[in-house]
Amino acid sequence: MQVTETLNEGLKRSYHITVTADELDAKVNEKLAEAQPTIEMKGFRKGKVPMSLLRKQFGERLLGEAMQEAVDGAMSSHFRETGDRPAMQPDVKMANENWQKGDDVEVNLSYEALPEIPEFDASTLELERLVVTPEDSAVDEALQSLADNAKAYEAKDGAAEDGDQIVMDFKGSVDGEEFQGGAAEDYPLVLGSGSFIPGFEEQLVGKSAGDEVDVKVSFPEDYQAANLAGKDAVFACTVKEVKAPQPATIDDELAKKYGADDLDALKGQIRDRLAAEYGQAARAVLKRQLLDKLDDMVKFELPPSLVEAEAKQIAHQLYHEEHPEDHGHDHGEIEPTDEHNSLAERRVRLGLLLADIGRRNEVQVTDAELTQAVMNQARQYPGQERQFFEFVQQNEQMRQQIQAPIFEDKVVDHIVDHANVTDKTVSKDELQAAVEAMDEDEAAA
């Protein structure tokens, strides 16, 4: 077997691999010898079938297997000896397409190698972590929100106002014909909640119990029921009762409604939840700060194929975000812009760098961590959790998609643990401003 280098430019590599006919023949004989003890054939005892007969019976099929194994073996040996790691699936083509039995097998191997990534010393990094302690005012605000959600509605005399709840019967029709799902009895509707299509609730403000009113509206053009989208409709409504909101009292009874022993315990739960939310937001800002610094500090050659593939994916994703009405993929080729290419270079560089840091420091995603992540995603499909779990178990690509962000976060944590991190106490508003600035930067990118 002979491997000859034909191209070595930047990260591009090409090799010509030759597997001689004699090597193939020896491989076939080796396979036949391995199988001979287990083969039975009429007229011969098990394991006593002559090699000449075995070759005649199985030689053609084993020759194809031998060719594939020989080429695969040559590639594995090459990557092991050179230390090259292909950026994407190598391109393997027969060089002598008119190959016939008895000829040498000649194969052209081409790929882009992953670059040598310079070692990175995390201790040289200077990072700032925002720290927010939940203030009493934030806890009180959250408590008030819980009280608002727990408010009751009591019957009142007079006309309905914005924020009141009305209890009504209604029947909807389009062009004089009632449509499925357009009727209900004793339906409670809070005016101003935006629960119904635009223009509906406003026409009920000022109505009293016993009033009958025809509410005239138009379904939005993007309404989920295609048969109603863009259509004018009339809802014959009968107001049966008007109720005014009665705010819940912030006390131990309210706390018990939310599963806490008393008001102090509920306040403690709120404070813990706010601290966790602030911590997650601060971590996102810290991670963005870290990635920005890594992108500036560590430079190396990028595989063009990876950048091109990433740029196309970005362009495709952004196209669908800008054209949500286009659900198909028959929109033709979307040419990446300079901005797409620049963002792709950043993502590829950071992805390769984080992967290399994780590999060097033996960062691993445990089975327990992966299982927990799969279970978290499975909860998005109520009643189908088991099917989703089984689907992920059988789908390697899906497992990798779920595992990738876990691995990235663990690598980020590893870097932060070894960096010089200074905590900076800020207010909730300052943290929110930092998050918004980060989101704006990402949107601009």
C-alpha positions in Angstrom: 0.0 0.0 0.0 1.3 3.4 -1.0 0.2 6.9 0.1 1.5 9.8 -1.9 0.9 13.5 -1.0 -0.5 15.5 -3.9 -1.5 18.7 -2.2 -0.5 20.5 1.0 -1.6 24.2 1.0 -2.8 25.8 4.2 -5.2 23.4 5.6 -6.0 21.6 2.4 -4.7 18.1 1.9 -4.8 15.6 -0.9 -3.3 12.1 -1.2 -3.2 9.4 -3.7 -3.6 5.9 -2.2 -2.7 2.8 -4.0 -3.7 -0.7 -2.8 -2.0 -3.3 -5.0 -3.9 -6.3 -6.4 -1.6 -8.6 -4.5 -2.6 -6.9 -1.2 -6.3 -7.2 -2.1 -5.8 -10.9 -2.9 -4.1 -11.5 0.4 -6.9 -9.7 2.2 -9.5 -11.9 0.5 -7.5 -15.1 1.4 -7.3 -13.9 5.0 -11.1 -13.4 5.1 -11.7 -16.8 3.6 -9.3 -18.5 6.1 -11.1 -16.8 9.0 -14.5 -18.0 7.7 -13.5 -21.5 6.6 -13.9 -23.2 10.0 -17.5 -22.2 10.2 -18.7 -22.8 6.6 -20.7 -25.9 5.7 -21.2 -26.9 2.1 -22.9 -30.0 0.5 -20.4 -32.8 0.1 -18.0 -31.4 2.7 -17.7 -31.5 6.4 -17.9 -28.3 8.3 -14.6 -26.5 8.1 -13.3 -28.8 5.3 -14.5 -26.9 2.2 -11.5 -26.3 -0.1 -10.2 -22.8 -0.4 -10.5 -22.9 -4.2 -14.2 -23.6 -3.8 -14.7 -20.9 -1.2 -12.9 -18.4 -3.4 -15.3 -19.3 -6.3 -18.3 -19.1 -4.1 -17.5 -16.0 -1.9 -14.5 -14.4 -3.6 -16.4 -11.6 -5.5 -18.3 -10.4 -2.4 -15.3 -10.6 -0.2 -13.2 -8.7 -2.7 -15.5 -5.6 -2.4 -15.3 -5.9 1.4 -11.5 -6.2 1.2 -11.3 -3.1 -1.0 -13.4 -1.0 1.5 -11.4 -2.2 4.5 -8.1 -1.6 2.8 -9.0 2.0 1.9 -10.5 2.6 5.4 -7.4 1.1 6.9 -5.1 3.3 4.8 -7.0 6.4 5.8 -7.0 5.5 9.5 -3.3 4.8 9.4 -2.7 8.1 7.6 -4.6 10.1 10.2 -3.0 8.3 13.0 0.5 8.9 11.6 0.0 12.5 10.6 -2.2 13.6 13.5 -4.5 15.3 11.1 -8.1 15.6 12.1 -10.5 16.3 9.1 -12.7 19.4 9.5 -15.5 17.7 7.6 -16.1 14.3 6.1 -13.1 13.5 3.7 -13.8 13.3 0.0 -12.8 9.8 -1.3 -13.0 9.0 -5.0 -11.8 6.1 -7.1 -8.9 7.3 -9.3 -9.2 4.4 -11.7 -12.9 4.4 -12.3 -12.6 1.6 -14.9 -11.1 -0.7 -12.4 -11.3 -4.4 -13.2 -10.5 -7.5 -11.1 -6.7 -7.9 -11.0 -6.0 -4.2 -11.1 -4.5 -2.1 -8.3 -7.1 0.1 -6.5 -6.2 3.8 -6.7 -8.1 6.3 -4.6 -7.8 10.1 -4.2 -8.3 11.4 -0.7 -9.0 15.1 -0.1 -9.9 17.0 3.1 -9.3 20.1 5.1 -7.4 19.5 8.3 -8.4 21.1 11.6 -5.8 23.8 12.4 -3.2 23.7 15.2 -4.8 25.8 17.9 -2.3 27.7 20.1 -2.5 26.8 23.8 -4.4 29.3 25.9 -3.6 30.4 29.4 -6.9 31.2 31.1 -5.0 32.9 34.0 -4.2 35.8 31.7 -7.9 36.7 31.4 -9.4 39.6 33.3 -13.1 39.3 33.6 -15.8 41.2 35.5 -18.8 39.4 36.9 -22.0 41.4 37.7 -23.6 40.7 41.1 -27.1 41.7 42.0 -28.7 41.2 45.4 -32.5 41.1 45.3 -33.9 44.3 46.9 -36.9 44.5 49.1 -38.7 46.6 46.4 -38.2 43.8 43.8 -39.6 41.2 46.3 -42.6 43.5 47.0 -43.1 44.0 43.2 -43.1 40.2 42.7 -45.5 39.7 45.6 -47.9 42.3 44.1 -47.8 40.4 40.8 -48.7 37.2 42.6 -51.6 39.0 44.4 -52.8 40.4 41.1 -52.8 36.9 39.6 -54.8 35.7 42.6 -57.4 38.4 42.5 -61.0 37.5 42.5 -63.9 39.0 40.6 -67.1 40.0 42.3 -70.4 41.0 40.7 -71.0 44.8 40.3 -73.8 47.0 39.1 -73.3 49.3 36.1 -71.3 49.3 32.9 -68.2 47.2 32.3 -64.8 49.0 32.5 -61.4 48.1 31.2 -60.1 45.4 33.6 -63.5 44.2 34.6 -64.6 40.6 33.9 -67.8 40.0 31.9 -69.6 36.6 31.7 -71.3 36.2 28.3 -72.8 33.9 25.7 -71.7 34.5 22.1 -72.1 33.1 18.7 -69.8 34.0 15.8 -70.6 34.0 12.1 -69.0 34.8 8.8 -71.2 35.8 5.9 -74.2 34.8 8.0 -72.9 31.2 8.6 -71.8 30.1 12.1 -68.4 28.5 12.2 -66.9 25.8 14.3 -65.4 26.9 17.6 -67.1 30.3 17.4 -69.7 29.9 20.2 -69.6 29.6 23.9 -71.9 30.0 27.0 -71.0 31.6 30.3 -67.6 32.6 29.0 -65.6 34.7 31.4 -63.6 37.5 29.6 -61.4 40.1 31.2 -61.6 43.3 29.2 -58.3 44.6 28.1 -56.6 41.2 28.5 -56.1 40.8 24.7 -57.5 37.2 24.9 -59.7 37.7 21.9 -58.9 39.0 18.4 -58.1 42.7 18.1 -61.1 45.0 18.3 -63.4 42.5 20.1 -62.9 43.5 23.8 -63.1 47.2 23.2 -66.7 46.9 21.9 -67.8 45.4 25.2 -66.6 48.3 27.3 -69.5 50.2 28.7 -72.0 47.3 28.4 -74.1 46.1 31.3 -75.6 42.8 32.4 -78.5 42.0 30.0 -77.1 44.0 27.1 -77.0 42.3 23.7 -74.4 43.5 21.2 -73.1 42.5 17.8 -69.4 42.7 17.9 -67.9 43.2 14.4 -64.3 42.3 13.9 -61.9 41.1 11.2 -59.7 38.0 11.7 -56.0 38.7 11.2 -54.5 37.7 7.9 -52.2 35.3 9.7 -54.9 33.8 11.8 -54.2 30.1 12.7 -57.5 28.9 11.2 -56.9 29.3 7.4 -60.6 29.3 6.7 -61.1 32.4 8.9 -57.9 34.3 8.1 -58.7 37.8 6.9 -62.5 37.3 7.1 -65.0 39.8 8.5 -67.0 38.3 11.4 -70.0 39.1 13.6 -70.3 37.8 17.2 -73.7 38.0 18.7 -73.0 38.6 22.4 -75.2 38.6 25.4 -73.7 40.1 28.6 -75.0 38.0 31.5 -72.9 39.5 34.3 -70.3 42.2 35.0 -67.7 41.7 37.7 -65.1 44.0 39.2 -61.6 42.8 40.2 -60.9 42.5 43.9 -57.2 42.4 44.7 -56.0 39.7 47.0 -54.6 40.6 50.3 -50.8 40.1 50.7 -50.8 37.9 53.8 -50.2 34.3 55.0 -53.4 33.1 53.2 -52.0 34.3 49.9 -48.7 32.6 50.7 -50.5 29.3 51.3 -52.2 29.6 47.9 -48.7 29.5 46.4 -47.6 26.5 48.4 -45.6 28.4 51.1 -46.1 28.0 54.9 -46.5 31.7 55.5 -45.7 35.1 54.0 -42.1 35.2 55.2 -41.5 31.8 53.6 -43.1 33.1 50.3 -40.8 36.1 50.4 -37.8 33.9 50.9 -38.8 31.8 47.9 -39.2 34.9 45.8 -35.9 36.2 46.9 -34.2 32.9 46.0 -35.9 32.9 42.6 -34.9 36.4 41.8 -31.3 35.7 42.9 -31.3 32.7 40.5 -32.7 34.8 37.7 -30.1 37.6 38.3 -27.4 34.9 38.4 -28.4 33.4 35.1 -28.5 36.9 33.4 -25.1 37.8 34.9 -23.6 34.5 33.7 -24.9 35.2 30.2 -23.2 38.7 30.3 -20.0 37.1 31.7 -20.0 34.4 29.0 -20.4 37.0 26.2 -17.6 39.0 27.7 -15.4 35.9 27.8 -16.2 34.9 24.2 -15.5 38.5 23.0 -12.0 38.4 24.6 -11.2 35.0 23.3 -12.2 36.0 19.8 -9.8 39.0 20.0 -6.9 37.1 21.8 -6.6 33.8 19.9 -6.2 33.7 16.2 -5.5 30.8 13.9 -6.3 29.6 10.3 -9.9 28.5 9.8 -11.0 25.6 7.5 -12.8 27.4 4.6 -15.4 24.6 4.4 -16.5 25.0 8.0 -16.8 28.8 7.6 -18.7 28.4 4.3 -21.2 25.9 5.8 -21.7 28.0 8.9 -22.3 31.2 6.8 -24.9 29.4 4.7 -26.6 28.2 7.8 -26.7 31.7 9.3 -28.0 33.2 6.1 -30.7 30.6 5.9 -31.8 31.0 9.5 -31.9 34.8 9.3 -33.9 34.6 6.0 -36.6 32.6 7.8 -36.6 34.9 10.8 -37.2 37.9 8.4 -39.7 35.9 6.3 -41.8 33.9 8.9 -44.5 33.3 6.3 -42.1 31.2 4.2 -42.2 27.8 5.9 -40.6 25.8 3.0 -37.1 25.5 1.7 -37.8 26.1 -2.0 -36.7 29.7 -1.8 -33.5 29.0 -3.8 -29.9 29.6 -2.8 -29.4 32.3 -0.2 -26.1 34.0 -0.8 -24.3 34.8 2.5 -23.3 38.5 3.0 -20.0 39.8 4.4 -21.7 40.1 7.7 -22.8 36.5 7.6 -19.2 35.4 6.7 -17.8 37.5 9.6 -20.2 36.0 12.1 -19.5 32.5 10.7 -15.7 33.1 11.2 -16.3 34.1 14.8 -18.5 31.1 15.5 -16.2 28.6 13.9 -13.1 30.1 15.6 -14.8 30.0 19.1 -16.2 26.6 18.5 -12.9 25.1 17.6 -11.1 26.9 20.4 -13.6 25.8 23.1 -13.5 22.2 21.7 -9.7 22.2 21.9 -9.7 23.7 25.4 -12.2 21.1 26.5 -10.2 18.3 24.9 -6.9 19.4 26.4 -8.5 19.6 29.9 -10.6 16.4 29.6 -13.9 18.2 30.0 -16.7 15.6 29.7 -20.5 15.6 29.6 -21.6 12.9 32.0 -24.4 10.4 31.2 -26.4 11.9 34.1 -26.0 15.4 32.7 -27.1 14.3 29.2 -30.0 12.4 30.6 -31.2 15.3 32.7 -31.0 17.6 29.6 -33.0 15.1 27.5 -35.6 14.9 30.3 -35.9 18.7 30.4 -36.5 18.8 26.7 -39.0 15.9 26.9 -41.2 18.0 29.2 -41.9 20.2 26.2 -44.0 17.4 24.8 -46.6 16.5 27.4 -47.8 12.9 27.0 -45.0 12.1 24.6 -42.0 12.2 27.0 -41.2 8.6 26.6 -41.4 8.6 22.8 -39.1 11.7 22.8 -36.6 10.0 25.1 -36.5 6.9 23.0 -36.1 9.0 19.8 -33.0 10.7 21.3 -31.5 7.4 22.4 -31.7 6.1 18.8 -30.6 9.4 17.2 -26.9 10.1 17.5 -27.2 13.5 15.8 -29.9 14.6 18.2 -27.8 13.5 21.2 -24.9 15.6 19.9 -27.2 18.6 19.5 -28.4 18.3 23.1 -24.9 17.6 24.4 -23.1 20.5 22.5 -24.4 23.4 24.6 -23.8 21.5 27.9 -20.2 20.8 26.8 -19.7 24.5 25.8 -21.0 25.7 29.2 -18.7 23.3 31.1 -15.7 24.6 29.1 -16.7 28.2 29.8 -17.0 27.4 33.5 -13.5 25.8 33.3 -12.0 28.9 31.8 -13.8 31.2 34.3 -12.6 29.1 37.2 -9.0 29.7 36.1 -9.4 33.4 35.0 -9.0 36.5 37.2 -12.6 37.3 37.9 -13.6 40.5 39.8 -17.1 40.7 41.2 -18.9 44.0 40.7 -22.1 44.8 42.6 -24.7 46.5 40.5 -28.4 47.2 40.5 -31.1 45.2 38.8 -31.5 48.0 36.2 -27.8 48.0 35.5 -27.8 44.3 34.9 -30.8 44.6 32.7 -29.0 47.3 30.7 -26.0 45.0 30.2 -28.3 42.2 29.0 -30.0 44.5 26.6 -26.7 45.8 25.2 -25.6 42.2 24.7 -28.8 41.4 22.9 -28.5 44.4 20.7 -24.9 43.4 19.8 -26.1 39.9 18.8 -29.0 41.3 16.8 -26.6 43.6 14.9 -24.2 40.7 14.3 
